[in-house]
Amino acid sequence: MKNNKNLNTTYMFDAAPHGASSVLTIVDPRWILFIRVATVGSLSKVAALLDMPQSMVSRNIAMLESQCGERLFHRTGRGVVLTEFGEQLLPCISSLLADAEGLADDIRNLRGKPVGEVVVGMLPSAVSRYAGALFATVRAQMPGVRLHLIEGASAQLEEQLHDGRLDMALVLREDEMSIGEAYLLARVPLHLVGPATDPVLRNRDIPLGRLSGLPLVVPGRPHLLRARLDHLAVEHAMALCIAVEADSVHLQYEVVAAGGGYAIASVLPGSLDRRLTSSRIVDPMLERFVVLVESPRRPLTRASRAVRQLICSLAMPST
């Protein structure tokens, strides 16, 4: 098949119905005209169908022939018929137009809908609450959105937010003043966690002062919780006895279950295994704040806004 020139998308007429100026055009409408002339076999009949001068139909077909470097139609006394070149081209153009129509339909269906990847970081304690529900709702309501979920400790997620590796993340704040512009999802009280049969934890609540002298399994400095505990010890004249430093909740729980002391953690109902139990710390009651933070280094897209709104709608009720 001879093809001496590149086919450009400049065109002289609108092959869409009159009044449909917002119709999405994927390919040069002159090829739509080519298909119509090939089907009808008459320039004048196509001109009448499109309500346009026959000279314009002829001019546009002539421009296609000039670009192709070959005649597309033989003119006869009764109309036009495809040349051998036109016959070879017809199925290719028909297939192209069918694909273009499908693409245009996809674009119309996606118009105004969120599309793209959204990377969300989650605390281990938030996974059971949010991950499944978020995935199921996005799949049902936002088919154009691809979720990428990452689990990590709060400090790790904060670092990834700062580096722009996450769009947003559920992280912890140790005090209300540090929430800032983040969206507050939940207020979670701190608990003293120990072995299941420990008499120290026989009551639902335990006063903060009772922690003085107990062997504690806590994160090492400069962890924010450790800094908070150091501040509370000075403020309330407590003697903190640090038995073991462990920087993840999972590690702390394993040490506690082995008899290494007591952990201080945010405990959701039903989240402890049967080896452990806990009492809420009171007088004063200590809270941590689960917040949704967005990365300042990634653009706020329609998809990320939609996912953010969905996470907020799934937020745990405040305790």
N, C-alpha and C positions, 0 to 999 in steps of 0.2 A: 504494500500500500504506500503510495507516494505521499509525502508530507513535507513540503518545502518550507513552511513557516509555522511559528508557534501560534497557537490559537489564544488570543487574549480575551478578556471579559468585557471589553467595551461594546456597548450595544446601542442601537438607535431607537428601539421601541420597547414597550412593556408588553410581554406576552401574557401577563396575568389579566384577569377580567378587569374592566374599567371600574374605578372606585375602590380597588383593592391595593392601594399604594403601599400598605404595610406588609404585603405578602413577601415572605422571605425567599430570596433568589440565591440559589447555590451555584448554578451554572449559567452561562450566557444564554439568555432567552432565545437567541437566534437558532439554537439547536432544538429548542421546543418547536419553533417555527418549521425547521427542517422536518421533524417527525410529522407534524400536521400536514405539510405539503405532500410528503411521501404517502401518508395515509389517504388523503382526499384525492390527490392526483390533479389538483388544479390550483393555480395561484389565485385566481379570481374568487373561487369558493372559499378559500382560507381567508382572504381579505374580508369577505362578507361575514364570515363567522367571527372574526376578530374585530370587526367594525373599524377597519383601517384601509387606507388607499392601497390599491393593488400595486402601485409603483413602489410603495414602501416595502411590501412583501418581496417584490422582485429585487429591490436594492439590497435587502438584508441577505437574501439567498446568494446574490452575486458576491457580497462581501465574504460569506463563508467559503464560496468557491475560490475566491482570490486568496484567502488565507490557507486553504488546503492545497492550492496549486492544481486542482483537478475540478472538472465539472461534476456536479452532484445530480443534475437532472438533464434529460433531453427534452427540448420543447417540441411538442407536436401540435397538430391542428386541434386536437381535442383536450389538450392540457399538458401535463408533464409526466415523465416516467423516470425512475432512477437509472442512472448510469451504472456500469459495472462497479465503479468505485463507490457510488452511492449505496449500492446493494451491500457491498462489503462493510460499509460504515454504519448502516442502519442498525444492526443488532448491537454494535458497540455503544452507539449513542443511546439506544433504548435502555440498555443496561445501566449506563451512566446516569440517565435521568431517573431511573427507578431508585438507584442508590441515593441520588441527590434528594429525591422526594422523601425517602426514609430519614435521611439526615435532617432535613428541614423539619420533619415531624418530631424528631428527637429534640431538636433545639426548641421548638415551640413548647414541648412538654416539660423541658427543663427550665424554661424561662421563669425567672423569679424564684427558683427552688435552690436550696443549698447543694453545692457540688464540691467534691474535693476531699483530701485527707485531713483529719483532725487528730492530733497526738495528745492524749490525755494521761497524766500521771496520777496514780492513786496510792494512798497509804495502804499497807496491808490490812489495817482494821476497817478500811472503807470498801475493800473489794467485794465482800459478800453483799453489802448494801447497795452498791451502785453498778458494778461491772455488768452483771447479767441483765438488769433492768435497762441500763443505758444501751447495751448492744441490741436487745430485742426491740426497743422503741425506735432506735435509729434505723434498724433494718426495715421496720414496718412503715415508718413515716418519712424517712429521708434516704431513699434508695441510691441517691447520687453521692452520699457521704461514706467515706471509708474511715472507720475508726482504727486507731493504733493505740492500744492500751499498754501502759507501763506501770509496774508496781515497784515501789521503793520507799525507803525511809524519808522522813520529811526533809532532812538536810540534803539528801541526794536529789530530791525533786526540786528543791529551791535552787540548787546549783544548775540543774538542767534547764529550769526556767530562765535563769540569768544568761545562760549560754545560748538560748534560743532553740534548744532541742525539743522542747515541749510547747504546745499551744497554750495549755493550761494544766493546772494540777490541784489536787486536794491535798493541802498541807496543814500543819499544826501551827498555831500561834500560842505562846505561853501566857500572854496577857492581853487584855482587851484593847489596850492602847496601841498594840502592834498590828491590829487588824487593818487599819488604814482604809484603802479603797477596795480591799478584797471583799468578796461576798461571804457573809457568815452562813455556814451550812448547819452547824451544830455546836452546842456547848456541852462538853463532856466532863463530868467530874473525875478527879483523880482518886484512885483506890490504892490501898495497901494490899499487895498480893502475897499470899503465903501458901504453905502446904494445906491441903484440904481439911486436915484434922487439927490444925493449930488453934489452941484456945484463945490466942490473942485476937483472932478474927471471928470469934463466936457471935459478935453483934453486927448489925447491918452497918453501923457507923463507928468510926474510931477517931478520937480527938487528935489533932495535929501534934499536940504535946506528947502523946503516947509514943510517938516515933523516936523520941530522944533515947539514945542508947541501943536501939534495935539494930542488928546487923543488916545493912541495906545493900541491895544489888542494884546499882544505878549506872547511868552512862558516865564516861569519863569527861573531863573538861576538854574543850569549851562547849559541850552540848548545852542547849538552851535550858533543858529541864534541870541539868546539874547546876547551872548558874542560878536558876530559880530556887532550888533547894538550899544552896549556899546562902542566898539572900534571906530565905525564911529562917534558917538556923540562927542568923545574927539577929533578925527582927524579933524572934520569939525566944531567944536565949536557949536554944536547943543544942544538944551535943549529937551531931550526926556521926554515926559509926559506919563507915564505908567498908563493907566486907569484901565485895567484888565489884570491879568495874566491867560492865558489859554494854556494848553500844547499840544492841538491837533488842527489841521486846522479846523476840523468840529466844535469844540467848539468855536474857534475864529470867524468863519463865523456866527454862531448862535448869539453870543454876538453882532457882528457888525450889523446884520440884526435887532436886537432889539434896535439899537441906542446907543450901548455902546462905539463906537469909530471906529478906523480903524485898520485893520489887515495888516500885511506885509507877503506876501506869493508868492510862485511860481504859476502862473496862466496859465493853458493851454487854448487855444482857445475853447470856448464853455463849459468850465467846471464850470462856476458860474451859480447859479440859478438866476431867474429873480428878486430876491430881492436885488441882489448885482451888483456892477460894479467895475472896477479897472482901474488904470493908471500905466503904466510902470515907474519905478523909474529911472531917468537919472541924469547926471551931478554930479557924475559919474553913469553910468549904473551899477546896481548891478546884478550879476549872481550867480546862484547856479548850481551845477554840479551833474547830475544823473549818477551814476557809477555802474558797476557790480563788486561785490566783492565776492571772493571765501573764504570759511572757511579754515583756516590753520589746523584745527583739523579733517578734513574728507578727505579720499583718493580721488584723482582725477581719476575717472573711465572713461571708454570709453563713458558711458551714460552721465556723467556729462559734459564731453568735448563736446559731440554733442549738448547738451542742451545749453551750454554756447555759442557755435558758432551760434546756432539758435537765441538766444536772441540778440546777436550782429547784426545779419542780419536784425532783426526787429527794430533796434534802430531808434529813431526819428531823423530826419535831424536837424542839428545844426541851431539855430536861430541867 
